Amino acid sequence: MWSSGSIVIPVYNSVDSLEELFKRLSKVLKDIFIEYEIILIDDCSSDNSFLKMKEMYNKYENLKIISLRDNFGQQNAIKCGFEFATKEFIITMDDDLQHQPKDIIKIMKKINEGYDVVYGIAQKKEHNFIRNIGSKMTNFLFNVICHKPKDIGVSSFRCIKKNILEEIKKDKTTFVYITAITLKITRNIGNVYVDHRKRKYGRSNYNYLKLMRLFLKLYVYYSDSRLFNKFIKNKPQFEISEMYI
């Protein structure tokens, strides 16, 4: 077993999956960590996600919940969760049940080999066509813009050591992209294959327009070019409207 773990999960319109995800996580985490906490950050959902989170907070232990004042985006929500993560290993994953809690043990065994960060990589992703193309293009951009080693894959399912997290927290870039920030701090990154299931509830929020905006922002905020510096405005990465921790 490992000493302690913080599980950070951004939430958006996932009222149907939250309690199932929490129960599945709790079942495996008690056998992996001596102490653990699950941190849910609602990114201003338009459904009853935060109401569900409050219901769960009153029902279960080891849970912290946060509601953002506006829709700041998945990455910013994760960054918010990092501010309240107190354990030695920090794991991020999605809220839609596509990442499997049982695979956390694989990631932890890999990080034991001495890596600062380990990403869980799906051999076959169960995304829609647009999301799959977007993932490949994002990976290409990380290679070009962030100088990511080509033999390293990235995803939103990862484990970060506490000392690396503390460096990530120092970054105040308005447009947050956790992997881009991570690559500025360390290249000591490992991969392990994990299971990736079809989405059980709802549908992906990705579309071509959002992907194009993402690619442009990655270049503007994280490339070596300083061409766009004068257009970058410093805004809060997130604002909290309500939290129970």
C-alpha positions, 0 to 999 in steps of 0.5 A, a space after each residue: 500500500 501507499 501512504 496517501 492519495 488525492 483523487 481530483 475529478 473535474 465534473 461537468 453535467 455528470 449527475 448520473 455517473 457521480 455516485 457510481 464513480 465514487 463507490 467504485 473509487 472507494 472500493 479500490 482506494 481502501 486497498 491502495 492507500 492508507 489515507 485517501 481523499 476524493 475531490 470533485 470540482 463542479 465546473 458550473 454544470 447546467 444539470 444538478 451535478 452540484 446538488 448531487 455532490 452535496 448529497 454525497 458529501 452528507 452521506 460519505 466520508 473522504 470527500 471534498 466538493 467544490 463549485 466554480 462560479 463560472 464555466 472555467 473549463 476542465 483544466 482550470 477545474 483540475 487546477 482548482 482541485 490541486 489547491 485542496 489536494 493534501 496527499 502524497 500522490 495526486 491522481 486525476 481522472 474523468 467523471 464519465 466512467 471511461 477511466 477505470 478505478 481498478 487501473 489506479 493500482 497499475 499507475 501506482 506500481 509504475 510510479 514506484 519505478 521512480 517517475 515523477 508523473 505516470 499517464 494511463 494510456 488506452 490501447 484503444 480509446 472508446 471516444 467518438 470520431 471527433 474526440 479521437 482525431 482531437 486526441 491525436 492532434 493534441 498529442 502532435 501539438 504537445 510534441 511540437 509546442 511543448 517538446 514532448 518526447 515522442 515515446 511518451 503518451 499523455 491523457 487526463 488519467 495520471 498520477 503526479 507526485 506531491 513535489 511536482 504538484 507544488 511546482 504546477 500550483 505555482 503556474 498562474 497562466 490564465 489558460 491552464 493546460 496541466 500537461 503543458 505545465 507539467 512538461 515545463 517542470 519534468 520529463 521524467 514521465 512514464 506510461 502504463 496501458 489502461 482500460 478505456 470504456 465506452 461512455 455510459 451516460 451523456 455525451 462528449 462536449 468536444 466538437 471541432 470548434 472547441 478543438 480548434 480553439 484549444 489548439 490555438 490557445 496551446 500555441 499562444 500560451 505555451 509555445 516558445 514564441 513571444 509573438 502573442 504576449 501583448 494579447 495575453 490578459 491575466 485573469 483568475 484561473 478559477 473562482 469558487 462559489 461554494 465548497 465543502 472540504 
